[in-house]
Amino acid sequence: MRVVHLAAEALPFVKVGGLADVLGSLPRALAKAGLQTTVVLPRYTGAGAVGELLGELGYHFAGGTHNARIWGAQAGGVSYRFLEVDPDWSVPYEQPEVERYLRFNRAAAVWLEGQGYDLLHAHDWHAAHAVRLVDRPAVFTIHNLAFQGVLEPDEYQRLTGSAPDPDLLHEGRVNLMKGALLAARRVTTVSPRYAREIQTPEYGMGLHRVLGDIRGKLAGILNGLDTGYWNPATDSLLPQRYDAANLERRSGNRAALLDETGLDPNLRLLGAVTRLTWQKGFDLVLEALPGLLDLGAGLVLLGTGEIELESGFAAAARRYPERVAFHAAFDEILAHKIYGGADYFLMPSRYEPCGLAQMIAMRYGAPPVARATGGLADTIEDGVTGVLFEPASPAGVVEGVRRMLELDRESLARAGMARDFSWDSSARAYQELYQEAVS
Ligand code: ADP
């Protein structure tokens, strides 16, 4: 089968967030399984000189005819095509983003007409419109439901030259994601539990009814980890490498982490590596802090985001210098040291489509304490590889940590390290879904 992925970002070329990780790993896993795999991205001029120039392509957009330059590269068994539709487009999500991604989808659809392929796999709203423009079967994946690609109908008409079809309209505006949800043969999101949750008003971001209507073609498939990169046995960013056979070596990382952060060695050490946004629930942790410290826990937190949270945790670290450490930065090295050195990993997300951090933590022997939502609930086995708690409240966080501290840390760590978080089984699930979509 020949599959073309369409997305806004993909490693190893351009990364803003987790979407790039998925588009870096999944196509490779599919290529390894024998599928002919191509990834099509916009060419962002700020992402450096990628690929070699293959040719040009004419397409219609916004009342005119334009030329896109096509660039190509090859990596890990996957073919990459970069469509240069706007020489001033420097990075993903740069404004005017809706116009730019619509233009990219238009050019991609024209390019696809000349290609032999069996299936289009489009990711998030940035690739949604192409699902409606191509004449082959398409699969659409929701990675982030919060962003749907919304524009006014008259703007849509100006850019595409036609009035929006009723399938595109949602609450009086054009919603590109909704268009793809209706047009795709199959729709997926990144965990089975999240696939159910998004059909409810609480999690559906305004699209819960549409998602409920299409539930017959909606499935959840978990993301995998890049287990070559995230491997405590070979991780060169760790002071001490280890695996399940010599787990005692992990204590060297714990000692180094305590040394670096100045925390008290007698603490039960909770680690966290996160964006500090409402989604991730760290406002609850801030409120829960006195209760957590009462339990004998301490916290090392690495993260950036909302200013009130950053200043709240900075103040807590000043107030409890031996029990709370906070680094307001994006720091790949410290992240590895936390996964490889903390006793536990805290992830109290309000919602979590899949989540990678809890899988990394399990693989590194730091059992997660997490909210029972989305991919957290699908990847953590309560009482076996970690602890899941229900209420999104400070009391819920304290109760989760309290339960965790009563369990045997090492058995949980070993159970988590023994789990398979690779892409292999998810790649198989996508393959089956592709077969259904084309038949
Ligand atoms: P999301 O994609 O919603 O932010 P995930 O758990 O899926 O959450 O993925 C987050 C990834 O980003 C993990 O690999 C985590 O280690 C990394 N990360 C998040 N914040 C930081 C930070 N401040 N420094 C280093 N890595 C970070």
Residues whose N, C-alpha, C, O or C-beta is under 5 A from the ligand:
A	BS01	ADP	G18 V273 T274 R275 L302 G303 T304 A329 F330 D331 E332 A335 G355 L356 A357
